[in-house]
Amino acid sequence: MKTLTNTKTTVIGNKITITADIVDKQFPFPVQQVTVGYLNPDNIRWPRHIQLSNDACFIKAFGNGFAISTDDLVNIAAQVEPKTSFPPLFKKISPEYKVEISSELHPDLQWEVSDKLQGSTWTKVEGQTSESLDKSKVKLGQFVRCVATSDAGSLISNPVIVQ
């Protein structure tokens, strides 16, 4: 069955561009699936079946098939309508002041610093907009956190003390 890999989705204005490599792949037989028969009004003698499983959306006709993984479908939907996505989710901050983020969209990152943990004012660390914080930009004993913002929302990491 043909499918896509290395999918990239770009939205500019009202146009979407999807680029990918076409490969042969076998998907596991779905335990649960929904099948819809599709008859094109221009040629109702050429039926196709659209099946949806947890792994992919399949389009089949006379033993031939094409599949788009559900991950790719979700990614395309998130690019076209960001509100279908979830806000960035922090997985962790490493001891080296690097964040791991889960997001279907590409979030903007901004590191912030504060001298106190409670009742404090957080200020941006200038130029620190990547997953890793340059520790030379902050002082020992200060607290740092990262703010991740995408079209789906924002999230602030737990603060950590600079040691």
N, C-alpha and C positions, 0 to 999 in steps of 0.2 A: 504494500500500500504506500502511496506517495504521501509525504507530509513535509512540513517546513521545519527548518532549524536555523539557528542564529538570526532570529526574527528581530528586526528593528522597525519601530513605528515612529513616524514623524508627522506632526500636525502643524500646518502653517495656514492660518486663516481657516477657510472652509474646505481645505484639501488635506487628505491623509495619504501618506506614502508608506507602504509596507515593503520592506526588502527582506529577503530570506534566501537560504539555499534550499533546494528541493532534494529530498533524499527518500530512499526506501526505508520503511521502518515497520516493524510488527508491534502492534499494541496488544496488551493482554485482553483476553475476552472479558468484556464488562460484566460484572455481577449484576448490576442494575443498569437499565438503559431505557430510553424512551425512543421510539421509532415513529417518524412521521413520513407518510407517503407524499411525494411531490410530483404533480403532473403539470408540466408546462402547457399552457393553453395552445401554444403553437404546434405542439406535437404530443398529444396525450398518449400516444403509443410508446413513448420513451419514458417509462417511470423511473424515478430515482427515490432512494430512501435516505432520509436524514436521521442519523442516530446520534444520541448524546449520551455519553457515559461520564464517569468521574475523570477519565483520562483524556477524552477528546470529543470533538464533533466530527462525525463521519458522514461523507456523502458517497453513496454507492449506487452503481448502475451495472447490471448484468455481470457481476463478479469483479468489476473494477472499483477501486475506491480511492478516496482522498481523505485525509484527516488533518484537522488543526487541533493542536493540543489545547486543553482548557487553560493552561498557563498563558499561552499566546493569545487566546481569545480575551482573557481577563486583561492582559497587558494592552491590547488594542483598545478595549473599552475604556481603560483607565486613561489612555492618552486622549481619546476623543471626548470623554466626559469624566473629568477627574473626580467628580462626586461619587462615581461608582467604586472608587478606590478607598483604601484606608489611610489615615494619617501616618506619617513615619513612626516607626516603632524602634526604640533603642533596645538592642540585645544586651550590650554591655559596654563599659569603658574599661579599657585595659590599663594596667599599671603604667604603661608608656603614654597615657593620655591619648588613646586612639579609640574612637567609637565604632561600634558595629551597628549598622542600621538595617532594618527590613522595611522596604518600601517598593511599591509598584511604580511609583513616579520617582524622578530624580529630585531629591530635596535640596534646598539651599541650606547650608550649615553656617552657624555663627557661634564661636566660642565666646563665653562671657566670664567675667571675673568679679569677685567680691572679697572684701576683707573680713566680713562676718557671715556666718551661715544663717542666723535668725535675724529677721527685721532688717535685712540689708538691701542695698541698691546694687543691682547687677549692671555692669558696663561692658560694652563690647571690647574684645581684645582685637585691636586693629590688625587687619590682614589675615586673621585666623578664620578661614572659611572652608577648611578641608576637614577630612576625617581625623587628621592628627593635629594635635596642638603643639606648637613650638614652645617648649617649656621655658626658653629664654625670654619669652614675652611676658611672663608672670613671675611673682615673687614666692619664695618659700612661705608656707603658712596661709597663703590665700586659698580661696575656694574657686574652682572652675566648674563650668557646666557647658553643655552644648545645646543649642536650639536648632531643631530641624524643621523646616517649613516647606510644604509643597502645596499644590492647588487643592489637595484633599484635607489639609489642616496642618497644625503645628504640634510639636511635642518638645518638652524640655527634659534633658537627662537629669538623673540624680547628681547633685554636686559632689565633688571629691576634693580633698585637700591636697595642695601641692606639697610634695615632700622632696 
